[in-house]
Amino acid sequence: MKAPMIAAGSWLLLPEALIRDRVGPDSQRFSHKAGRRPVVAAGDSVMGLVGFPRTTASPLNAEAACRYERHHHRRAYPGCCIDQDGWVVNYRVGIEPEALASHRVRCQEPDNTGLAEQVGRWMEKRP
């Protein structure tokens, strides 16, 4: 099976079990989801492909997150999973390689939202 094209700004909807190596502020906790979580791909680092998760719950530390509006591009990306306002959290997660082979890109981050610049700053601050 051909792996999907994953680029910075790709949104994936991944099962919690395929998100690994959580490295980030100890104060951030996510609900124990049995389902899937949207993750925006940020790029590569020493831990492989890195992403930042999205949550609809208010983060414990709002300074370690950025407010994020739902996407309005359902027509261009029918599989888009960003259908509620929420937060993208400065909480790096490594993404298991098998997730990339078996889960398709749901959508691409729209231009001019500021998210690409924000996760770029988060990527620069940590290894």
FENMO-V64034 format. One record per run of one state. SS is the DSSP state (h for helix, s for strand, l for the rest). FROM is the first residue (numbers start at 1). LEN is the number of residues. If there is no record, write none. Layout:
ss:SS from:FROM len:LEN
ss:SS from:FROM len:LEN
This chain:
ss:l from:1 len:9
ss:s from:10 len:6
ss:h from:16 len:3
ss:s from:19 len:6
ss:l from:25 len:11
ss:s from:36 len:10
ss:l from:46 len:2
ss:s from:48 len:8
ss:l from:56 len:6
ss:h from:62 len:3
ss:s from:65 len:4
ss:l from:69 len:17
ss:s from:86 len:10
ss:l from:96 len:1
ss:h from:97 len:6
ss:l from:103 len:4
ss:s from:107 len:2
ss:l from:109 len:6
ss:h from:115 len:11
ss:l from:126 len:2
